[in-house]
Structures are given as structure tokens and as C-alpha cells.
Amino acid sequence: MRTSITSTEADDIEANIAKEEATDEYKALAGKEKYEADKEKDDAKKIAAQKRRTAEQEATNTTEGQKTAPYFRGMADNSRLVADKIRKL
């Protein structure tokens, strides 16, 4: 669930960037104001990219975590089988 939240946050950031770039105020910026606005935009893009990387990592962790349970379940089944065979000896 956190993965979708992080991905949604990145989508929201990118949508806000696009919305701001479309405004007449942004288009009218020049000089230092334009530089600062572009710097903020680049920072926001970096944050969005980081959130996407976090979402991808969380998805990978979730997938690996889901693989872990069957692995240990199989190990437990195998241990029970070995214990049963030892008892029969």
C-alpha cells in the first residue's frame, strides 16, 4: 500500500510542476526569478524521482518478502518429514 502512496505523491508533484509551468506568471518570469523558479522545479523533480525509486524499492521488498514465507514453510515441512523419519527408526 505504501508503494502506491509514494508513487501517487510523485505523480502529484509532477502534475503540480506541469500546472505551474502552464501559468502565465511562470511564463513571464525572467532573470533571477526565473532561475529560482527553475531551481525549485528541478528540486521538485528530484524529489519525485526519489519517491519513484522508493516505490520501486518497496515493491521489490514486498515481492521478496512474499517469497520468503513459502521458502520457510517448505523448510518447516522438510524438517517435519525428517523428524518423522527419525522417529520411525
HELIX and SHEET records of a PDB file:
HELIX    1   1 ARG A    2  GLU A   21  1                                  20    
HELIX    2   2 ASP A   24  ALA A   28  1                                   5    
HELIX    3   3 GLY A   31  LYS A   88  1                                  58    
END                                                                             
